[in-house]
Amino acid sequence: MRDGAQLIEAVESIAAEAGQMALARYGTDFRRWEKTPGSPVCEVDIDIDRMLKARLSALLPDAGWLSEETADNPARLARDRLWVVDPIDGTRDYIRARPGWCVSIALVERGRVVIGVLDAPARGEIWSAALGQGATLNGTALRAGDRVDLPGSRVPTDALPKADRDLAVVDKPNSIALRIAMVAADRADLVATLRWGNEWDIAAAALVASEAGAAVTDAVGIPLVFNKPRPQAFGVVASTRGIHRAAIARLADRAAAILG
């Protein structure tokens, strides 16, 4: 049994190994296809997923497994601990040789994320967090911003809808995990989505942001819970604590229209 510090170091090491595997083939020719329209995947995703499952399962043999690139096994629901993994979050940027992608690894215990690591080697970034112990970027402690006014808030997006043009656009990586991490690093004030998303997309980043002092919920303000039978959440809102309530209120009618 490893103690907490040893365990997070081991996860960081495995994430870094996976990141280097991805980086070695970044910008090269490899097979890629769409699982469903608009959902790209490539052979590098599959290779890294296989490596991560072997390494992480050896690290904690009792832990279940949930990954974007592995068929879901409901046996995970009986496990107290669960690895939640996206071997390449931001595959679209990876395929296009853009740097907005990362390896995302979370360890969940009884519905809560206790370790979260994002390895983004094309950006030279290692994001890491442990429950109750704070979050770091390349070893430096992170602290989310202290913005309290929603207008003017920085949002990583390609474009804003008319109703939100009082917000400020900042650079957007394809990886939703990296966008959430931007809030942790005070590079953004708000990240919000209004669609059903998968646990593996947000688990690690949600811990990084919350441990940096940000507020993170689903799109209607409900705290996130992981290892659900249907491993999805309706949207995610990660923001400075001072604007979170206002952000949820602004999104309320749009969320209600989608949810019916």
N, C-alpha and C positions, 0 to 999 in steps of 0.2 A: 504494500500500500504506500503510495506516495503522499507526502504532505502537500498542502495547497501550493506552496511556492514551487516545489519540484514539478507538480502537475502542470502548472501554467507554463513553466519553462519548457517542459516536454512538448506541450501543444504548440508553443511558439516555434520550436525547432522543427516539428513536423510540418507546420504551415509554411515555414521558410523553405523546406525541402520541396514541398509541392509548388511553391512560387517559383523556385528555380527550374523545376521541370517545365512549368508553363513558359517561363522566360526563354528557355533554350529553344523553344519552337515558335516563339512570338515573331510574327512577321515572315514566317516561312510558309511553304505550301503544305497543307494538311487537309484531310477530308472534313467537310462540313455539310450539314443538312438542316432541315427544319423538322422538329418533333411535331409541331402543329404550326399553322400559318402564323408567322411573326415571332416564333420561339426558336431561335437558332441554337444549334449544338454542334460541337466538333469532336473529332477523335481525341483531342487533348483533354477535353472535359472527362471523357470516359476513362482514359488512362490515369488521370489524377484521382478520379473518384475511386478507382480500384486500389491505388496506392494508399489513399487516405483511409479507406475502410480497413485495410490490412493493418496499418500502423496504429490507428486509433483503437481498433478492437483489441489489439495486443496490449495497448496501454491500459485499457479498462475493459477486461473481458466481460464484465457484468452489464455493460452499457448497451442499450439498444442503438438502432441506426436509422436515421432519416436523412435522405440526400436527394437533391434534384435529379441525379442521374442513376438512381437505384430504384427498382420497383418497391413500393411501400409494403412493409410487412406489419400487419396489425399486432404481431407479438410484441412490438415496441411498447404498446400501451400498458403492458404488465411490468415494464422495467421502471425502477425509480430514477435511473440515469439514462440519458439519451444523447448521442452525438447528433447534431443538426448541422449539415454540411452543404455548402455550394462549392464545388471544386473550382469553378470559374464563375463568379458573379460579375455580370457585365460581358457576357460572351460576345455580344455584338461589337463592342469596342475591341475585344481581343482579336476577333476575326479580321477586323479592319485595321489592325496594327495601331490602335489608339490606346493610350495608357489608362483609360478609365475602367479597369477591371481589378479584381482581387480574388484571392482564395479566402473563403469565409468558413470558420469553424466555431461552433458553440457547443458547450456542454450544458445540458439542461438537467436539473434535479427537481423532481416533483413539480414540474410546470414552470420553474423559474430558471433563467439563464444564470449560471454561476461562473462561467469562463467564456470569454469571447475574444477571438483573434481574427484580424484581417491582415493578410499579407499581400501587399500591392507592389511587387518588385519593379514594375515598369515606372513607378512613381517614387521608388526608394522609400516606401513607407511601411512600417509595421505598427499596427494599432492593436492594443491589448488591454483587457480589463478583467478584473475578478470582482465578484460581488462583495461589496463593502470595503474594497481596497483601492478604488479609484481606477482611472484609465490613463494610458500613456500613448504617445506617438513617438516612436524611435527612442523610447526610454524617458521622454520628458513628460511630466504630468500635464494632463489636459484639464481645461476649465471652459465650459460653455460660456457664451456671452451673457450679458445682463440686460439685454434689450427688453423694454416694457411696452413699447408702442408698436402695434402691428404695421401701420403704414410705414413704408421705408424698409421693412425687413428684407434681408437678403435671402433669395430663394434660388437654388441651383436648378435651372430649367432652361429649355430652349426658347420658350415664349410664354407669356402670361395671358390668360383670358381677360377680356375687357373688364370684368368685375374686380380683377386683382391687379390692375395696372398701377395701383399706389404702392406696390411692392417693387423690389429691385432685383433684376436678374443678375446672377453670377454664374460662372462656368459650371457646367453639368457633366460629370462622368456618367457613363452608361450604368454603372453599378449603383443600385439603390443603397447597398451597404455603405459605399464610399460617400454617397450624398448624406446619409444619416451621420456618418462620422464627421463630415464637415461641420455639423452643428456642435459636435463635441469639441472641435478645435477652434471654434469661433470664426470659422470661414463662411458660415451661413447661419441664419437665424431660424429658418423654418424649412422643413421638408414635409410635404403632404401628398398623399395619394388617395384616390377614391375608387379603388377597385379591390377585388379579392386578390390577396397576395399570399405567397407561400411562406411558411415558417423559415425555411432555409435562406430566404432572401434577406431577412431582417434580424434573425435571432442574435447573432454575434454583435452586429452594429448597434442594436437596441441597448445592449449592456454597455458598450463603449460610450454611447451618448448619455445614458442615465448615470453612469458612474462619473461622468464629467460634469454632472449637475443639470443636464437637460431634462425636459419632460418628454416622455415617450408613451403614446397610447395608440389605440386604433383610431379610425377616422371619426368615431363618435365619442371619443374620450374615455373608452373603457380600457383598463390596464391589460397589457398583453399577457397571454398564458400560452405555454408551449406544450407540445406532445398531446395535442387534441386528436380525437378520432379523425376528423377532417382537418389536416394540418394547415389551416389558412386563417387569415385575419382580414377583416374588412378594412383595408387601407392601413396607413400608418401616419401619425403626426408626430414628428420630432421637432422640438423647438426650444428656445429659451423658456424658462419657467414663466417669465413675465408676460409672454404673449400667448401662451398655450390656450388659455380659456377663450381668448378672443379669436384665435385661429379655429378652434372647434366650433364656435358660434357662427363664424363666417361660412363654414363648410356645411352647417347643419341642414339647410334646405336642399343642397345638392346631394348630400348623403341620403336624406330621406327619399328623394326622387329615385335614386338608384335602388335603395333597399325596398321601396314600395311601402 
